[in-house]
Amino acid sequence: MRTLNKLAQGTLAATLGLAFSVSVLAADITGAGATFPYAVYTKWAEAYQAATGNKVNYQGIGSSGGVKQIKAKTVDFAGSDAPVKEADLDAAGLVQFPTVMGGATIVVNLPGIKSGEIKLDGITAANIFRGAITKWNDPAIAKLNPGVKLPNTAITVAHRSDGSGTTYVFTNYLAKQSLAFKRDVGAGNTVNWPMNAVGGKGNPGVAANVQKIVGAIGYVDIADAMKNNMTFVALKNKAGNYIVPNQKSIADAAAGANFKVKGMAPDLLDQTHKNAWPITTATFGLAYEKGSDPAKQKGVVDFFTWSLNNGQKMAEDLGFVALPDNVVKMVEAEMKNIK
């Protein structure tokens, strides 16, 4: 009888082991957060499901919402453009890793003006976004744009209404350019925009407001701006060159960045390369260091490992910049901490 019981127990254990193995392989996972990488995450998820059968559902609710949800343990992973600080990662038991690079760009709605025809430097951009410059033919803008016929049109600032990593990146850049901007508006996921500014939810909301308001200026991620055929401002970089954002200028800004720092979040703003786009950033994934569901933990690692090794061309087609190969290897090493 004991022999039969042991055999039955062995069969049961094998069955349970097989079931666990299958559940690990078939884990569906959910994520939420930054709208900046929404297009690439959903594209990766579609291709990943076709390749593996596993589903990934990602909701673009803003970086602040994503961080809030993963801390509340309501999602399996989160997306954030604003890197979480080391102390907060440790306190919440989270692992952070970059997934793809991009940038925030300044876009305008000025009929007859093409991308790159309006030039701004950091201080002038900061004065516009803090509400100190209110007309497009202001002398400060005219000085940077000799020969350009600037209209006597009111400037409407379009910004994110939700807690946003894109806002974090953009306002930290402007705060580096202007103490007055830092004082009046601030730098972070949410800030004190001028009273006459117009808020929109997500990068698509800001893009929509810029497109419908003549004279509007706003900030969106480069991928959304490209998708909507928006008009880019040429921005003066630290080397003194006016740059229209593109994948090459983002890659140049990130060249030589040290991703070995805790949280893998080096500061990519206002880099010194002659071709660097000044408002460059990585976007980040967040996962539990020790999760309660091994299958879902493995699902998160499998999804991002597959995407970083098979989805780089997809990211580039959407206007993002792939992580360098050496950084991908560092991310894979960091994800080994996800248990």
Secondary structure, 3 states (H helix, E strand, C coil): CHHHHHHHHHHHHHHHHHHHHHHHHCCCEEEEECCCCHHHHHHHHHHHHHHHCCCEEEEECCHHHHHHHHHCCCCCEEEECCCCCHHHHHHHCEEEEEEEEEEEEEEECCCCCCCCCCEECHHHHHHHHCCCCCECCCHHHHHHCCCCCCCCCECEEEEECCCCHHHHHHHHHHHHHCHHHHHHCCCCCCCCCCCCCEEECHHHHHHHHHHHCCCEEEEEEHHHHHHCCCEECEEECCCCCEECCCHHHHHHHHCCCCCCCHHHCCCCECCCCCCCCCEEEEEEEEEECCCCCHHHHHHHHHHHHHHHHHCHHHHHHCCCECCCHHHHHHHHHHHHHCC
